[in-house]
Amino acid sequence: MMYAILEASGKQIWVKPGQFYDINKVTAQPGDKIRLDRILFLRKHETLIIGKPCIPKTYATCKVLKHLKGRKITVFKMKPKKNIHSKHGHRQQISRILIESIKTQTT
């Protein structure tokens, strides 16, 4: 079993090869391959590697599947006794990526 914890777009994600994940939007087009270098933790069979903070010469190759919007979040602001209120919605732009492989040169 192989998995890793990587940092992508300000979040830490636990990833496995062959699965897809949603992260904040990347600038690549659908079908492009990207490389995520900030691997914080790696488990390869029975070997555990912990980075300080990242593992050098380790990266994950990913394929951008598509760009989409996340769930809608409603933001409501109100000032009591002033008759001021505003209601806004926000949908975050996200990218769906497929983790193809996690490669390391340390083991």
MMTF fields as JSON, N, C-alpha, C and O atoms, coordinates in Angstrom:
{
  "mmtfVersion": "1.0.0",
  "mmtfProducer": "UNKNOWN",
  "numBonds": 427,
  "numAtoms": 428,
  "numGroups": 107,
  "numChains": 1,
  "numModels": 1,
  "chainsPerModel": [1],
  "groupsPerChain": [107],
  "chainIdList": ["A"],
  "bondAtomList": [4, 2, 8, 6, 12, 10, 16, 14, 20, 18, 24, 22, 28, 26, 32, 30, 36, 34, 40, 38, 44, 42, 48, 46, 52, 50, 56, 54, 60, 58, 64, 62, 68, 66, 72, 70, 76, 74, 80, 78, 84, 82, 88, 86, 92, 90, 96, 94, 100, 98, 104, 102, 108, 106, 112, 110, 116, 114, 120, 118, 124, 122, 128, 126, 132, 130, 136, 134, 140, 138, 144, 142, 148, 146, 152, 150, 156, 154, 160, 158, 164, 162, 168, 166, 172, 170, 176, 174, 180, 178, 184, 182, 188, 186, 192, 190, 196, 194, 200, 198, 204, 202, 208, 206, 212, 210, 216, 214, 220, 218, 224, 222, 228, 226, 232, 230, 236, 234, 240, 238, 244, 242, 248, 246, 252, 250, 256, 254, 260, 258, 264, 262, 268, 266, 272, 270, 276, 274, 280, 278, 284, 282, 288, 286, 292, 290, 296, 294, 300, 298, 304, 302, 308, 306, 312, 310, 316, 314, 320, 318, 324, 322, 328, 326, 332, 330, 336, 334, 340, 338, 344, 342, 348, 346, 352, 350, 356, 354, 360, 358, 364, 362, 368, 366, 372, 370, 376, 374, 380, 378, 384, 382, 388, 386, 392, 390, 396, 394, 400, 398, 404, 402, 408, 406, 412, 410, 416, 414, 420, 418, 424, 422],
  "bondOrderList": [1, 1, 1, 1, 1, 1, 1, 1, 1, 1, 1, 1, 1, 1, 1, 1, 1, 1, 1, 1, 1, 1, 1, 1, 1, 1, 1, 1, 1, 1, 1, 1, 1, 1, 1, 1, 1, 1, 1, 1, 1, 1, 1, 1, 1, 1, 1, 1, 1, 1, 1, 1, 1, 1, 1, 1, 1, 1, 1, 1, 1, 1, 1, 1, 1, 1, 1, 1, 1, 1, 1, 1, 1, 1, 1, 1, 1, 1, 1, 1, 1, 1, 1, 1, 1, 1, 1, 1, 1, 1, 1, 1, 1, 1, 1, 1, 1, 1, 1, 1, 1, 1, 1, 1, 1, 1],
  "groupList": [{"groupName": "MET", "atomNameList": ["N", "CA", "C", "O"], "elementList": ["N", "C", "C", "O"], "formalChargeList": [0, 0, 0, 0], "bondAtomList": [1, 0, 2, 1, 3, 2], "bondOrderList": [1, 1, 2], "singleLetterCode": "M", "chemCompType": "L-PEPTIDE LINKING"}, {"groupName": "TYR", "atomNameList": ["N", "CA", "C", "O"], "elementList": ["N", "C", "C", "O"], "formalChargeList": [0, 0, 0, 0], "bondAtomList": [1, 0, 2, 1, 3, 2], "bondOrderList": [1, 1, 2], "singleLetterCode": "Y", "chemCompType": "L-PEPTIDE LINKING"}, {"groupName": "ALA", "atomNameList": ["N", "CA", "C", "O"], "elementList": ["N", "C", "C", "O"], "formalChargeList": [0, 0, 0, 0], "bondAtomList": [1, 0, 2, 1, 3, 2], "bondOrderList": [1, 1, 2], "singleLetterCode": "A", "chemCompType": "L-PEPTIDE LINKING"}, {"groupName": "ILE", "atomNameList": ["N", "CA", "C", "O"], "elementList": ["N", "C", "C", "O"], "formalChargeList": [0, 0, 0, 0], "bondAtomList": [1, 0, 2, 1, 3, 2], "bondOrderList": [1, 1, 2], "singleLetterCode": "I", "chemCompType": "L-PEPTIDE LINKING"}, {"groupName": "LEU", "atomNameList": ["N", "CA", "C", "O"], "elementList": ["N", "C", "C", "O"], "formalChargeList": [0, 0, 0, 0], "bondAtomList": [1, 0, 2, 1, 3, 2], "bondOrderList": [1, 1, 2], "singleLetterCode": "L", "chemCompType": "L-PEPTIDE LINKING"}, {"groupName": "GLU", "atomNameList": ["N", "CA", "C", "O"], "elementList": ["N", "C", "C", "O"], "formalChargeList": [0, 0, 0, 0], "bondAtomList": [1, 0, 2, 1, 3, 2], "bondOrderList": [1, 1, 2], "singleLetterCode": "E", "chemCompType": "L-PEPTIDE LINKING"}, {"groupName": "SER", "atomNameList": ["N", "CA", "C", "O"], "elementList": ["N", "C", "C", "O"], "formalChargeList": [0, 0, 0, 0], "bondAtomList": [1, 0, 2, 1, 3, 2], "bondOrderList": [1, 1, 2], "singleLetterCode": "S", "chemCompType": "L-PEPTIDE LINKING"}, {"groupName": "GLY", "atomNameList": ["N", "CA", "C", "O"], "elementList": ["N", "C", "C", "O"], "formalChargeList": [0, 0, 0, 0], "bondAtomList": [1, 0, 2, 1, 3, 2], "bondOrderList": [1, 1, 2], "singleLetterCode": "G", "chemCompType": "PEPTIDE LINKING"}, {"groupName": "LYS", "atomNameList": ["N", "CA", "C", "O"], "elementList": ["N", "C", "C", "O"], "formalChargeList": [0, 0, 0, 0], "bondAtomList": [1, 0, 2, 1, 3, 2], "bondOrderList": [1, 1, 2], "singleLetterCode": "K", "chemCompType": "L-PEPTIDE LINKING"}, {"groupName": "GLN", "atomNameList": ["N", "CA", "C", "O"], "elementList": ["N", "C", "C", "O"], "formalChargeList": [0, 0, 0, 0], "bondAtomList": [1, 0, 2, 1, 3, 2], "bondOrderList": [1, 1, 2], "singleLetterCode": "Q", "chemCompType": "L-PEPTIDE LINKING"}, {"groupName": "TRP", "atomNameList": ["N", "CA", "C", "O"], "elementList": ["N", "C", "C", "O"], "formalChargeList": [0, 0, 0, 0], "bondAtomList": [1, 0, 2, 1, 3, 2], "bondOrderList": [1, 1, 2], "singleLetterCode": "W", "chemCompType": "L-PEPTIDE LINKING"}, {"groupName": "VAL", "atomNameList": ["N", "CA", "C", "O"], "elementList": ["N", "C", "C", "O"], "formalChargeList": [0, 0, 0, 0], "bondAtomList": [1, 0, 2, 1, 3, 2], "bondOrderList": [1, 1, 2], "singleLetterCode": "V", "chemCompType": "L-PEPTIDE LINKING"}, {"groupName": "PRO", "atomNameList": ["N", "CA", "C", "O"], "elementList": ["N", "C", "C", "O"], "formalChargeList": [0, 0, 0, 0], "bondAtomList": [1, 0, 2, 1, 3, 2], "bondOrderList": [1, 1, 2], "singleLetterCode": "P", "chemCompType": "L-PEPTIDE LINKING"}, {"groupName": "PHE", "atomNameList": ["N", "CA", "C", "O"], "elementList": ["N", "C", "C", "O"], "formalChargeList": [0, 0, 0, 0], "bondAtomList": [1, 0, 2, 1, 3, 2], "bondOrderList": [1, 1, 2], "singleLetterCode": "F", "chemCompType": "L-PEPTIDE LINKING"}, {"groupName": "ASP", "atomNameList": ["N", "CA", "C", "O"], "elementList": ["N", "C", "C", "O"], "formalChargeList": [0, 0, 0, 0], "bondAtomList": [1, 0, 2, 1, 3, 2], "bondOrderList": [1, 1, 2], "singleLetterCode": "D", "chemCompType": "L-PEPTIDE LINKING"}, {"groupName": "ASN", "atomNameList": ["N", "CA", "C", "O"], "elementList": ["N", "C", "C", "O"], "formalChargeList": [0, 0, 0, 0], "bondAtomList": [1, 0, 2, 1, 3, 2], "bondOrderList": [1, 1, 2], "singleLetterCode": "N", "chemCompType": "L-PEPTIDE LINKING"}, {"groupName": "THR", "atomNameList": ["N", "CA", "C", "O"], "elementList": ["N", "C", "C", "O"], "formalChargeList": [0, 0, 0, 0], "bondAtomList": [1, 0, 2, 1, 3, 2], "bondOrderList": [1, 1, 2], "singleLetterCode": "T", "chemCompType": "L-PEPTIDE LINKING"}, {"groupName": "ARG", "atomNameList": ["N", "CA", "C", "O"], "elementList": ["N", "C", "C", "O"], "formalChargeList": [0, 0, 0, 0], "bondAtomList": [1, 0, 2, 1, 3, 2], "bondOrderList": [1, 1, 2], "singleLetterCode": "R", "chemCompType": "L-PEPTIDE LINKING"}, {"groupName": "HIS", "atomNameList": ["N", "CA", "C", "O"], "elementList": ["N", "C", "C", "O"], "formalChargeList": [0, 0, 0, 0], "bondAtomList": [1, 0, 2, 1, 3, 2], "bondOrderList": [1, 1, 2], "singleLetterCode": "H", "chemCompType": "L-PEPTIDE LINKING"}, {"groupName": "CYS", "atomNameList": ["N", "CA", "C", "O"], "elementList": ["N", "C", "C", "O"], "formalChargeList": [0, 0, 0, 0], "bondAtomList": [1, 0, 2, 1, 3, 2], "bondOrderList": [1, 1, 2], "singleLetterCode": "C", "chemCompType": "L-PEPTIDE LINKING"}],
  "groupTypeList": [0, 0, 1, 2, 3, 4, 5, 2, 6, 7, 8, 9, 3, 10, 11, 8, 12, 7, 9, 13, 1, 14, 3, 15, 8, 11, 16, 2, 9, 12, 7, 14, 8, 3, 17, 4, 14, 17, 3, 4, 13, 4, 17, 8, 18, 5, 16, 4, 3, 3, 7, 8, 12, 19, 3, 12, 8, 16, 1, 2, 16, 19, 8, 11, 4, 8, 18, 4, 8, 7, 17, 8, 3, 16, 11, 13, 8, 0, 8, 12, 8, 8, 15, 3, 18, 6, 8, 18, 7, 18, 17, 9, 9, 3, 6, 17, 3, 4, 3, 5, 6, 3, 8, 16, 9, 16, 16],
  "groupIdList": [1, 2, 3, 4, 5, 6, 7, 8, 9, 10, 11, 12, 13, 14, 15, 16, 17, 18, 19, 20, 21, 22, 23, 24, 25, 26, 27, 28, 29, 30, 31, 32, 33, 34, 35, 36, 37, 38, 39, 40, 41, 42, 43, 44, 45, 46, 47, 48, 49, 50, 51, 52, 53, 54, 55, 56, 57, 58, 59, 60, 61, 62, 63, 64, 65, 66, 67, 68, 69, 70, 71, 72, 73, 74, 75, 76, 77, 78, 79, 80, 81, 82, 83, 84, 85, 86, 87, 88, 89, 90, 91, 92, 93, 94, 95, 96, 97, 98, 99, 100, 101, 102, 103, 104, 105, 106, 107],
  "secStructList": [7, 3, 3, 3, 3, 3, 3, 3, 6, 6, 3, 3, 3, 3, 3, 7, 6, 6, 7, 3, 3, 3, 3, 3, 7, 7, 1, 1, 7, 6, 6, 7, 3, 3, 3, 3, 7, 7, 3, 3, 3, 3, 3, 3, 6, 6, 3, 3, 3, 3, 7, 1, 1, 1, 7, 6, 6, 3, 3, 3, 3, 3, 3, 3, 3, 3, 3, 3, 3, 3, 3, 3, 3, 3, 3, 3, 3, 3, 3, 6, 6, 6, 6, 3, 3, 3, 3, 3, 3, 3, 3, 3, 3, 3, 3, 3, 3, 3, 3, 3, 3, 3, 3, 3, 1, 7, 7],
  "xCoordList": [0.847, 0.0, 0.89, 1.854, 0.546, 1.313, 0.361, -0.652, 0.695, -0.059, 0.863, 1.964, 0.4, 1.203, 0.283, -0.905, 0.867, 0.188, 0.936, 2.133, 0.219, 0.872, 0.14, -1.016, 0.844, 0.259, -0.014, 0.888, -1.275, -1.678, -2.678, -3.691, -2.404, -3.254, -3.641, -4.794, -2.66, -2.88, -3.537, -3.829, -3.779, -4.423, -3.564, -2.831, -3.659, -2.959, -3.952, -5.045, -3.565, -4.461, -3.782, -2.601, -4.529, -4.044, -4.413, -5.597, -3.411, -3.669, -3.131, -2.17, -3.778, -3.343, -3.278, -4.092, -2.349, -2.309, -3.564, -4.058, -4.072, -5.241, -6.556, -7.603, -6.55, -7.781, -7.779, -6.722, -8.969, -9.047, -9.467, -10.145, -9.038, -9.282, -9.625, -9.257, -10.338, -10.685, -9.807, -9.746, -9.117, -8.281, -8.674, -9.44, -8.153, -8.406, -7.897, -6.978, -8.484, -8.225, -6.745, -6.094, -6.229, -4.869, -4.946, -5.996, -3.832, -3.85, -3.711, -3.721, -3.583, -3.432, -4.787, -5.839, -4.74, -5.941, -6.315, -5.45, -7.591, -7.965, -7.182, -7.087, -6.626, -5.793, -4.31, -3.503, -3.928, -2.514, -2.042, -2.829, -0.744, -0.135, 0.566, 1.244, 0.391, 1.069, 1.878, 1.681, 2.793, 3.674, 3.565, 3.804, 3.206, 3.084, 4.316, 4.533, 5.117, 6.411, 6.381, 7.29, 5.374, 5.376, 4.775, 3.615, 5.572, 5.162, 5.632, 6.828, 4.693, 5.022, 5.264, 6.052, 4.599, 4.686, 4.484, 3.684, 5.209, 5.103, 5.174, 6.045, 4.241, 4.303, 4.381, 3.49, 5.456, 5.666, 5.901, 6.966, 4.909, 4.887, 5.027, 4.081, 6.13, 6.302, 7.233, 7.531, 7.694, 8.621, 7.849, 6.992, 8.158, 7.555, 8.632, 9.712, 8.341, 9.275, 8.547, 7.475, 9.136, 8.547, 9.443, 10.656, 8.866, 9.623, 9.844, 9.155, 10.822, 11.136, 11.246, 12.38, 10.243, 8.829, 8.475, 7.461, 9.286, 8.976, 10.065, 11.192, 9.71, 10.671, 11.354, 10.674, 12.684, 13.36, 13.319, 13.278, 13.329, 13.343, 12.156, 12.277, 11.017, 9.793, 8.684, 8.561, 7.875, 6.803, 5.683, 5.86, 4.527, 3.371, 3.028, 2.938, 2.837, 2.408, 0.886, 0.317, 0.243, -1.212, -1.691, -0.971, -2.911, -3.549, -4.796, -5.608, -4.945, -6.121, -7.279, -7.209, -8.342, -9.491, -10.46, -10.855, -10.852, -11.768, -11.778, -11.293, -12.34, -12.542, -14.039, -14.857, -14.389, -15.782, -15.917, -14.924, -17.15, -17.411, -17.819, -18.478, -17.423, -17.76, -19.173, -19.954, -19.491, -20.804, -20.984, -20.012, -22.216, -22.499, -22.509, -23.1, -21.84, -21.798, -22.521, -22.233, -23.452, -24.206, -23.573, -23.324, -23.315, -22.733, -23.796, -24.244, -24.195, -25.23, -24.654, -24.18, -24.695, -24.202, -25.362, -26.191, -25.403, -26.503, -26.011, -25.247, -26.457, -26.18, -27.514, -28.402, -27.655, -28.951, -29.245, -28.334, -30.511, -31.037, -30.652, -30.989, -29.96, -29.55, -30.282, -30.161, -31.039, -31.758, -30.792, -31.097, -29.617, -28.613, -28.381, -28.029, -28.58, -28.267, -27.89, -28.371, -27.018, -26.619, -26.473, -26.007, -26.87, -26.8, -26.089, -26.539, -24.985, -24.193, -23.905, -23.89, -23.682, -23.29, -21.92, -21.484, -21.25, -19.923, -19.767, -20.125, -19.224, -18.888, -17.425, -17.026, -16.623, -15.184, -14.889, -15.503, -13.957, -13.499, -12.546, -11.574, -12.811, -11.957, -11.555, -12.186, -10.497, -10.017, -10.028, -9.65, -10.457, -10.427, -9.175, -8.987, -8.312, -7.06, -7.028, -7.598, -6.354, -6.151, -4.687, -3.804, -4.422, -3.052, -2.618, -3.167, -1.641, -1.187, -0.102, -0.148, 0.874, 1.934, 2.613, 2.555, 3.256, 4.063, 5.468, 5.682, 6.421, 7.781, 8.732, 8.594, 9.704, 10.728, 12.07, 12.151, 13.127, 14.477, 15.238, 16.422, 14.56, 15.224, 15.237, 16.106, 14.257, 14.239, 14.355, 14.356],
  "yCoordList": [-1.178, 0.0, 1.237, 1.331, 2.175, 3.41, 4.586, 4.639, 5.534, 6.771, 7.879, 7.628, 9.103, 10.263, 11.365, 11.409, 12.248, 13.468, 14.6, 14.789, 15.352, 16.438, 17.744, 17.767, 18.827, 20.153, 20.71, 20.842, 21.035, 21.598, 22.705, 22.497, 23.862, 25.048, 25.377, 25.695, 25.294, 25.702, 24.663, 24.952, 23.471, 22.415, 21.162, 20.918, 20.375, 19.097, 18.001, 17.925, 17.158, 16.144, 14.785, 14.648, 13.786, 12.41, 11.767, 11.631, 11.366, 10.886, 9.476, 9.052, 8.767, 7.449, 7.477, 8.157, 6.769, 6.712, 6.039, 5.058, 6.594, 6.025, 6.625, 6.23, 7.575, 8.197, 9.672, 10.258, 10.275, 11.694, 12.507, 12.012, 13.783, 14.686, 16.066, 16.408, 16.858, 18.227, 19.173, 19.093, 20.083, 21.089, 22.449, 22.528, 23.521, 24.852, 24.911, 24.178, 25.772, 25.796, 26.012, 26.891, 25.182, 25.324, 25.919, 25.879, 26.468, 27.184, 26.267, 26.754, 24.986, 24.052, 23.782, 23.945, 23.373, 23.009, 21.547, 20.756, 21.177, 19.768, 18.896, 19.201, 17.809, 16.916, 17.141, 16.268, 18.299, 18.575, 17.786, 17.415, 17.544, 16.872, 17.926, 18.809, 17.821, 18.721, 17.898, 16.69, 18.571, 17.897, 18.617, 19.822, 17.888, 18.456, 18.021, 16.832, 19.014, 18.73, 18.716, 18.167, 19.296, 19.427, 18.187, 18.192, 17.129, 15.884, 15.956, 16.089, 15.868, 15.998, 14.646, 14.55, 13.613, 12.28, 11.255, 11.465, 10.142, 9.091, 7.734, 7.475, 6.865, 5.466, 4.623, 4.662, 3.859, 2.982, 1.592, 1.304, 0.735, -0.614, -0.503, -0.055, -0.877, -0.794, 0.34, 0.492, 1.135, 2.227, 3.527, 3.882, 4.234, 5.529, 6.593, 6.458, 7.657, 8.763, 10.04, 10.346, 10.777, 12.025, 13.168, 13.115, 14.197, 15.349, 16.379, 16.389, 17.249, 18.301, 19.639, 20.102, 20.306, 19.927, 19.076, 18.379, 19.109, 18.334, 17.3, 17.442, 16.261, 15.222, 15.652, 15.878, 15.77, 16.193, 15.102, 13.913, 15.517, 14.63, 13.675, 12.546, 14.12, 13.329, 14.19, 15.365, 13.61, 14.376, 13.433, 12.219, 14.035, 13.3, 13.844, 15.056, 12.945, 13.367, 13.235, 12.213, 14.293, 14.355, 14.784, 15.442, 14.402, 14.806, 15.596, 15.147, 16.778, 17.616, 17.035, 16.954, 16.631, 16.044, 17.115, 17.109, 18.042, 19.107, 20.199, 20.011, 21.344, 22.455, 22.559, 22.408, 22.816, 22.941, 23.893, 24.425, 24.106, 24.977, 24.136, 23.106, 24.586, 23.887, 24.204, 24.822, 23.773, 24.037, 25.516, 26.229, 25.976, 27.387, 27.653, 26.905, 28.736, 29.18, 30.515, 31.42, 30.64, 31.872, 32.708, 32.213, 33.981, 34.906, 35.961, 36.671, 36.054, 37.011, 37.94, 37.485, 39.244, 40.243, 41.149, 41.514, 41.504, 42.336, 43.229, 42.8, 44.471, 45.399, 45.693, 46.291, 45.283, 45.483, 46.968, 47.775, 47.301, 48.646, 49.667, 50.841, 49.265, 50.185, 49.897, 50.657, 48.805, 48.373, 48.127, 48.424, 47.573, 47.242, 45.741, 45.177, 45.11, 43.691, 43.393, 44.037, 42.4, 41.985, 40.472, 39.863, 39.891, 38.448, 38.165, 38.599, 37.442, 37.115, 35.62, 34.969, 35.101, 33.706, 33.611, 34.526, 32.503, 32.299, 30.824, 29.937, 30.582, 29.224, 29.217, 29.917, 28.428, 28.361, 27.606, 26.574, 28.113, 27.421, 26.309, 26.575, 25.071, 23.944, 23.153, 23.244, 22.384, 21.508, 20.074, 19.812, 19.166, 17.746, 17.154, 17.226, 16.564, 15.986, 14.496, 14.039, 13.754, 12.318, 12.1, 12.515, 11.453, 11.147, 9.916, 8.832, 10.072, 8.955, 8.153, 6.923, 8.834, 8.126, 9.049, 10.274, 8.419, 9.136, 8.569, 7.376, 9.417, 8.96, 9.554, 10.707, 8.748, 9.188, 8.627, 7.549, 9.36, 8.893, 8.571, 8.237, 8.67, 8.417, 6.936, 6.488, 6.153, 4.712, 3.878, 2.649],
  "zCoordList": [0.0, 0.0, 0.0, 0.759, -0.863, -0.971, -0.874, -1.571, 0.0, 0.081, 0.548, 1.039, 0.387, 0.767, 1.266, 0.947, 2.057, 2.453, 1.766, 1.982, 0.938, 0.203, 0.448, 0.87, 0.17, 0.314, -1.068, -1.895, -1.304, -2.594, -2.346, -1.677, -2.873, -2.785, -1.338, -1.044, -0.452, 0.931, 1.815, 2.976, 1.314, 2.102, 2.078, 1.12, 3.13, 3.172, 2.8, 3.362, 1.853, 1.307, 1.412, 1.095, 1.857, 1.919, 0.588, 0.279, -0.213, -1.57, -1.777, -1.135, -2.691, -3.148, -4.668, -5.292, -5.281, -6.749, -7.302, -6.747, -8.418, -9.07, -8.622, -9.134, -7.673, -7.222, -7.588, -7.821, -7.64, -7.98, -6.763, -5.863, -6.761, -5.646, -6.191, -7.314, -5.383, -5.741, -4.943, -3.717, -5.657, -5.024, -5.583, -6.543, -4.988, -5.539, -6.968, -7.335, -7.767, -9.211, -9.522, -8.956, -10.442, -10.946, -12.349, -12.991, -12.817, -14.092, -15.305, -16.436, -15.11, -16.224, -16.889, -16.272, -18.137, -18.891, -18.613, -18.235, -18.795, -18.652, -19.627, -20.816, -19.107, -19.902, -19.674, -19.993, -19.127, -18.845, -17.626, -16.755, -17.595, -16.446, -15.602, -16.125, -14.285, -13.363, -12.382, -12.246, -11.699, -10.755, -9.418, -9.341, -8.365, -7.031, -6.225, -5.99, -5.807, -5.181, -3.661, -3.037, -3.059, -1.599, -0.944, -0.531, -0.853, -0.198, 1.249, 1.51, 2.193, 3.606, 4.271, 5.212, 3.794, 4.399, 3.299, 2.387, 3.381, 2.364, 3.025, 3.855, 2.645, 3.065, 1.81, 0.961, 1.703, 0.563, 1.121, 1.668, 0.982, 1.552, 3.074, 3.722, 3.662, 5.111, 5.525, 6.71, 4.563, 4.85, 5.055, 4.246, 6.14, 6.42, 6.294, 6.869, 5.54, 5.37, 5.772, 5.25, 6.698, 7.172, 6.732, 6.934, 6.134, 5.662, 6.751, 7.771, 6.517, 7.479, 6.784, 6.665, 6.318, 6.285, 5.071, 5.099, 3.992, 2.792, 2.55, 3.023, 1.806, 1.437, 0.144, -0.857, 0.139, -1.093, -2.158, -1.843, -3.414, -4.581, -4.61, -5.085, -4.107, -4.119, -4.703, -4.357, -5.589, -6.219, -6.642, -6.74, -6.886, -7.38, -8.759, -8.952, -9.714, -11.043, -11.109, -10.725, -11.604, -11.625, -13.0, -13.751, -13.312, -14.562, -14.193, -13.384, -14.791, -14.554, -15.364, -16.59, -14.673, -15.356, -15.841, -17.007, -14.953, -15.347, -14.286, -13.171, -14.659, -13.747, -13.471, -14.379, -12.227, -11.86, -10.686, -10.191, -10.24, -9.105, -7.909, -8.052, -6.734, -5.501, -5.039, -5.763, -3.823, -3.256, -2.98, -2.731, -3.022, -2.779, -1.277, -0.499, -0.891, 0.496, 0.563, -0.22, 1.487, 1.656, 2.762, 3.861, 2.462, 3.431, 3.724, 2.824, 4.995, 5.386, 6.444, 7.485, 6.175, 7.117, 7.501, 6.667, 8.788, 9.262, 10.387, 11.251, 10.363, 11.457, 12.135, 11.528, 13.371, 14.028, 14.261, 14.45, 14.244, 14.498, 13.437, 13.582, 12.376, 11.314, 10.007, 9.046, 9.967, 8.772, 7.599, 6.445, 7.939, 6.922, 6.954, 7.99, 5.826, 5.709, 4.259, 3.327, 4.097, 2.747, 2.725, 3.688, 1.638, 1.46, 0.151, -0.91, 0.219, -0.96, -0.965, 0.08, -2.136, -2.281, -2.927, -3.625, -2.689, -3.274, -3.639, -2.865, -4.833, -5.265, -5.662, -6.593, -4.958, -5.188, -6.484, -6.756, -7.276, -8.482, -8.044, -7.336, -8.453, -8.081, -9.323, -10.376, -9.167, -10.234, -9.717, -8.575, -10.555, -10.206, -10.835, -12.049, -9.995, -10.486, -10.176, -9.185, -11.035, -10.864, -10.52, -11.27, -9.394, -8.989, -9.771, -9.575, -10.655, -11.465, -10.758, -10.753, -10.161, -9.465, -8.459, -8.563, -7.486, -6.504, -6.63, -6.413, -6.979, -7.23, -6.223, -5.816, -5.824, -4.892, -5.296, -5.884, -4.978, -5.275, -3.995, -4.046, -2.833, -1.562, -1.205, -0.457, -1.746, -1.427, -2.674, -2.597]
}
